[in-house]
């Protein structure tokens, strides 16, 4: 993928982000920010982010080629959008979105752990059912391979980030429940 294509994708992503965020802060007649737009932003930003990460990093991650600086940028954008989305869901006081985020990050943690297990231990158990989930959840993080050499360390980094994000989601959800 050329640098021009990546720049266009990043510009379109920022434009879509600004569009969704501007709708999220629209005021109702009573000068209250509309919750529907906040929840919409909390839902669509991560979905667009995952699609963007898959578009750029999926083929590179399965080819086994070394990670490039572009892959690293996608990973940084992916992490930043998720942190922003988590903070936005907390500000919107959306318990449902925080639960959804906790489930997503727990699933990411489980798939990264399972993949690390498969890499480190030779097993005869068939884990083909996990491939679609791994293809959906892990390629966005391929940019970390720019810094580390082994796949196991790469997966441990993903597991630590996933554990932090699921913990933050659950903690914020529990604070809203009380």
C-alpha positions in Angstrom: 0.0 0.0 0.0 1.4 3.3 -1.0 2.0 6.2 1.4 -0.6 8.3 -0.5 -3.3 5.6 0.1 -2.5 5.6 3.8 -2.6 9.4 4.0 -6.0 9.4 2.2 -7.3 6.7 4.6 -6.0 8.6 7.6 -7.6 11.9 6.4 -10.9 10.2 5.7 -10.8 8.6 9.1 -10.1 11.9 10.8 -12.9 13.5 8.8 -15.4 10.7 9.7 -14.3 11.0 13.4 -14.9 14.7 13.4 -18.3 14.2 11.7 -19.4 11.6 14.3 -18.0 13.7 17.2 -19.7 16.8 16.0 -23.0 15.0 15.9 -22.3 13.7 19.4 -22.1 17.1 20.8 -25.3 18.5 19.2 -27.5 20.2 21.6 -31.2 19.4 22.1 -33.8 22.1 22.7 -33.1 22.1 26.5 -29.3 22.6 25.9 -28.5 19.0 26.8 -26.2 17.0 24.7 -28.1 14.2 22.9 -27.3 10.8 24.4 -28.2 9.0 21.1 -25.4 10.8 19.2 -22.9 10.0 22.0 -23.9 6.3 21.9 -23.7 6.3 18.1 -20.2 7.8 18.3 -19.2 5.2 20.9 -20.5 2.4 18.6 -19.3 3.5 15.2 -15.8 4.9 16.0 -14.5 1.5 17.1 -16.1 -0.3 14.2 -14.6 2.1 11.7 -11.3 1.8 13.6 -11.3 -2.0 13.3 -12.2 -1.9 9.6 -9.4 0.7 9.0 -6.8 -1.5 10.9 -7.9 -4.6 9.0 -7.7 -2.9 5.7 -4.1 -1.8 6.2 -2.6 -4.5 8.5 -4.3 -7.7 7.7 -2.3 -8.8 4.7 1.0 -7.7 6.2 0.4 -9.6 9.4 -0.4 -12.9 7.6 2.4 -12.6 5.1 5.0 -12.6 7.9 6.8 -9.6 6.5 8.4 -7.2 8.9 6.2 -4.5 10.3 6.7 -1.1 8.8 6.3 2.4 10.2 2.8 2.6 8.5 1.8 -0.5 10.5 3.0 1.2 13.7 0.9 4.3 12.9 -2.2 2.2 12.4 -1.6 0.5 15.8 -1.1 3.8 17.5 -4.3 5.2 15.9 -6.1 2.1 16.9 -5.1 2.4 20.5 -5.8 6.1 20.6 -9.3 5.7 19.2 -10.1 2.9 21.7 -8.9 5.1 24.6 -11.0 8.0 23.3 -14.0 5.7 22.8 -13.7 4.4 26.3 -13.5 7.9 27.8 -16.4 9.0 25.6 -18.6 6.1 26.8 -17.8 6.9 30.4 -18.7 10.6 29.9 -21.9 9.5 28.1 -22.6 7.3 31.1 -23.5 4.5 28.8 -23.5 1.3 30.8 -24.4 -0.8 27.7 -21.4 0.5 25.7 -19.0 -0.1 28.6 -20.3 -3.7 28.9 -19.8 -4.1 25.2 -16.3 -2.7 25.4 -15.5 -5.0 28.3 -16.7 -8.1 26.4 -14.7 -7.0 23.3 -11.5 -6.5 25.3 -12.1 -9.8 27.2 -12.5 -11.6 23.9 -9.3 -9.9 22.5 -7.4 -11.0 25.7 -8.7 -14.5 25.3 -7.8 -14.8 21.6 -4.3 -13.2 22.2 -3.8 -15.7 25.1 -4.9 -18.6 23.0 -2.7 -17.6 20.1 0.3 -17.2 22.5 -0.5 -20.7 23.8 -0.6 -22.2 20.3 2.7 -20.6 19.4 4.5 -21.6 22.6 3.2 -25.2 22.9 2.9 -27.8 20.2 -0.6 -29.2 20.5 -2.7 -31.6 18.5 -6.0 -29.8 19.5 -7.7 -28.1 16.5 -8.2 -24.4 17.1 -9.5 -23.6 13.6 -12.6 -22.1 15.2 -10.5 -19.3 16.6 -9.0 -18.2 13.3 -11.9 -15.8 12.3 -11.7 -14.1 15.7 -7.9 -13.8 15.5 -8.2 -12.4 12.0 -10.7 -9.8 13.3 -9.0 -8.8 16.6 -5.3 -9.1 16.2 -4.1 -7.5 12.9 -4.6 -4.0 14.1 -1.9 -4.6 16.7 0.7 -5.7 14.1 2.5 -2.4 14.4 4.0 -3.5 17.7 6.0 -6.1 15.7 8.0 -3.1 14.6 9.7 -3.0 18.1 9.7 -6.7 19.1 11.1 -9.7 17.3 9.0 -12.6 18.5 5.3 -13.3 18.1 5.0 -14.4 21.7 6.3 -11.0 23.1 4.0 -9.3 20.6 1.0 -11.3 21.9 2.0 -10.6 25.5 1.9 -6.9 24.8 -1.6 -7.3 23.3 -2.7 -9.3 26.4 -1.4 -6.6 28.8 -3.2 -3.8 26.8 -6.4 -5.9 26.7 -6.3 -6.6 30.4 -5.9 -2.9 31.1 -8.8 -2.0 28.8 -11.1 -4.6 30.1 -10.3 -3.6 33.7 -10.9 0.1 32.9 -14.2 -0.8 31.2 -15.4 -2.9 34.1 -14.2 -0.4 36.7 -16.0 2.5 35.0 -19.1 0.4 34.4 -19.2 -0.5 38.1 -18.8 3.2 39.1 -21.8 4.0 37.0 -23.9 1.2 38.5 -23.5 2.4 42.0 
